[in-house]
Amino acid sequence: MDMQLPHALAKLAHPFEEARRAPRKEFFCSDQCSASYSAGQNAVWLRMHPSPRPSFNQALLRDLAAYCELLTETGGDIEMNGDRAPIEFVVLASAVPRVFNFGGDLALFSQLIARRDHPALLEYGESCIRVLHRNHVAHGLGALTISLVQGECLGGGFEAALSSDVIVAERSSRFGFPEILFNLFPGMGAYSFLQRRVGHAKTEELLSSGKVLSADDMLLLGIVDVVCDDGRGESAVEQWVHERRRCRNGLAGIARTRRRVCGVDYAELRDIVRIWADTAMDLSPRDLKLMQRLVSRQDGVARDEALH
């Protein structure tokens, strides 16, 4: 969606490097995520750093819910050096090297399924979609939402990225839904968000294959919007924002129109979460063992990254 501005208008835009040097203000911080406001971009950046592994554990979900509420309560602007500054872009990113997010808390899933705790599993799913849906509707603000993916983006992590208007990915990033490998499916928005981007057939192929695809593959499918070199993710987001500042109001209007025409409503997500929880209750002991193996793999990746 690149736009060529007339030369006279282009000269009116703030220089990119000047915008990058503008001050930042941290306005939300918890044990597992933190958010700052960049005055040069009129953007809020949220970075996740969950522990013990980069997945959506219950504490992270509570922190994200608090962040979403705080963002909505700003009404679309934030105090900056005594003045009010607009929130025009909202960026979701990871502070964990080479991992955006592994997705759902599989260790918790296996425990809840083993003890037949359907209500707790359902509540976990609903806590996920509350956060994703808030991002999908841009927190009720006139903003554009962006997911910056740097590394592994799997399962619920992929769903989170899909809830944004725009996905920017570094070239070595990998995307996929491994849930089918242990006889389940991603139930927190994958079908809803993907179907609106690529249609039913491609959505079901991605969900049922268990394949992990590259950022370039995602770009060709029309799922990822921008691919950049590794280590250039932040710059790519900043450049994307800078190039669209002059037409941001129109783009925000297009985004609001898209949500009205083909948006995902909360009731749809909630119904699918119930299907997901019902399906999870039918997993076999063998399926749960496969799930635990994936948890062990994720733990190994988390340990390797901690050593780097």
Residue pairs with C-beta under 8 A, 6 or more apart in sequence:
1 225
2 243
3 243
3 244
3 247
5 13
5 246
5 247
9 246
12 246
13 242
13 245
13 246
14 40
14 242
14 245
16 238
16 239
16 242
18 40
19 40
19 41
19 238
19 242
20 40
20 238
21 40
22 38
22 39
22 40
22 41
23 39
23 40
23 80
23 81
24 36
24 37
24 38
24 39
25 36
25 37
25 39
25 78
25 80
26 34
26 35
26 36
26 37
27 35
27 36
27 37
27 44
27 70
27 78
28 34
28 35
28 46
28 66
28 67
28 70
29 35
30 63
30 66
30 67
31 51
31 59
31 63
32 48
32 49
32 50
32 51
32 57
32 59
32 60
32 63
33 46
33 47
33 48
33 49
33 50
33 60
33 63
33 64
33 67
34 46
34 47
34 49
34 95
35 44
35 45
35 46
35 47
35 67
35 71
36 44
36 45
37 43
37 44
37 45
37 78
37 80
37 85
37 87
38 44
38 45
39 80
39 85
41 88
41 89
41 238
41 241
41 242
42 85
42 86
42 87
42 88
42 89
42 245
43 87
43 88
43 89
43 90
43 91
43 241
44 71
44 78
44 87
44 89
44 90
44 91
45 91
45 93
46 67
46 90
46 91
46 92
46 93
47 93
47 94
47 95
48 54
48 60
48 64
48 92
48 93
48 94
48 95
48 96
48 101
49 94
49 95
49 96
50 56
50 57
50 59
50 60
50 96
50 101
52 299
52 302
53 102
53 295
53 298
53 299
53 301
53 302
54 94
54 96
54 99
54 100
54 101
54 102
54 157
54 298
54 302
55 101
55 102
55 103
55 104
55 105
55 106
55 156
55 157
55 298
56 101
56 103
56 104
56 105
56 128
56 156
56 157
56 160
57 105
57 108
58 105
58 108
58 124
58 127
61 124
61 127
61 128
61 131
62 127
64 131
65 127
65 130
65 131
68 130
68 131
68 134
68 135
68 139
71 87
71 90
71 139
71 141
72 134
72 139
72 140
72 141
74 87
74 141
75 141
76 86
76 87
76 141
76 142
76 143
77 84
77 85
77 86
77 87
78 84
78 85
78 87
79 85
87 141
87 143
88 142
88 143
88 144
88 245
88 248
88 252
89 143
89 144
89 145
89 146
89 241
89 248
90 135
90 138
90 139
90 141
90 143
90 144
90 145
90 146
91 145
91 146
91 147
91 148
91 237
92 135
92 145
92 146
92 147
92 148
92 160
92 161
92 164
93 100
93 147
93 148
93 150
93 233
93 234
94 100
94 101
94 148
94 150
94 151
96 151
96 302
96 305
97 150
97 151
97 305
97 308
98 150
98 151
98 152
98 172
98 305
99 151
99 152
99 301
99 302
99 305
100 147
100 149
100 150
100 151
100 152
100 153
100 157
100 161
100 173
101 152
101 153
101 154
101 156
101 157
101 160
102 152
102 154
102 155
102 156
102 157
102 298
102 301
103 154
103 155
103 156
103 157
103 158
103 159
103 186
104 124
104 128
104 155
104 156
104 188
105 124
106 291
106 292
106 294
106 295
106 298
107 292
107 295
108 124
109 121
109 124
109 280
109 291
110 288
110 291
110 292
110 295
112 120
112 121
112 124
113 121
113 280
113 281
113 283
113 288
114 288
116 281
118 277
118 278
118 281
121 277
121 280
121 281
122 273
122 274
122 277
125 187
125 188
125 273
125 274
125 276
125 277
126 270
126 273
128 156
128 159
128 188
128 273
129 188
129 189
129 266
129 269
129 270
129 273
130 266
131 160
132 159
132 160
132 163
132 188
132 189
132 269
133 163
133 189
133 264
133 266
133 269
134 140
135 145
135 160
135 163
135 164
136 145
136 163
136 164
136 189
136 193
136 259
136 263
136 264
137 259
137 263
138 144
138 145
138 165
138 255
138 259
142 252
142 256
143 252
144 165
144 166
144 248
144 251
144 252
144 255
145 163
145 164
145 165
145 166
146 164
146 165
146 166
146 167
146 168
146 237
146 240
146 241
147 160
147 161
147 162
147 163
147 164
147 166
147 167
147 168
148 168
148 169
148 233
148 234
148 236
148 237
149 161
149 167
149 168
149 169
149 170
149 173
149 175
149 215
149 224
149 233
150 169
150 170
150 173
150 230
150 233
151 170
151 172
151 173
151 174
152 173
152 174
152 301
153 161
153 169
153 173
153 174
153 175
154 174
154 175
154 176
154 177
154 178
154 212
155 176
155 177
155 178
155 179
155 186
156 186
156 188
158 175
158 176
158 177
158 186
158 190
159 186
159 188
159 189
159 190
159 193
161 167
161 175
162 189
162 190
162 193
162 194
162 197
162 223
163 189
163 193
165 255
165 258
166 225
166 226
166 240
167 218
167 223
167 224
167 225
167 226
168 224
168 225
168 226
168 227
168 228
168 233
168 236
168 237
168 240
169 175
169 215
169 218
169 219
169 224
169 226
169 227
169 228
169 233
170 215
170 227
170 228
170 229
170 230
170 231
170 232
170 233
171 214
171 215
171 216
171 227
171 228
171 229
171 230
172 214
172 215
172 230
173 214
173 215
174 212
174 213
174 214
174 215
175 212
175 213
175 214
175 215
175 217
175 218
175 223
175 224
176 206
176 210
176 211
176 212
176 213
177 185
177 186
177 190
177 206
177 207
177 210
178 210
178 212
178 294
179 185
179 186
179 207
179 210
180 207
180 208
180 209
180 210
181 210
181 290
181 294
182 283
182 287
182 288
182 290
182 291
182 294
183 283
183 284
183 287
183 290
184 276
184 279
184 280
184 283
184 287
184 291
185 191
185 207
185 208
185 276
185 279
186 207
186 276
187 272
187 273
187 275
187 276
187 277
187 279
188 269
188 272
188 273
188 276
189 264
189 269
189 272
190 203
190 207
191 203
191 207
191 272
192 264
192 268
192 269
192 272
193 264
194 202
194 203
194 206
194 207
194 223
195 203
196 262
196 264
197 222
197 223
198 206
198 221
198 222
198 223
202 221
206 213
213 221
215 224
215 227
216 227
218 224
218 227
219 225
219 226
219 227
226 236
226 240
228 235
228 236
244 251
283 291
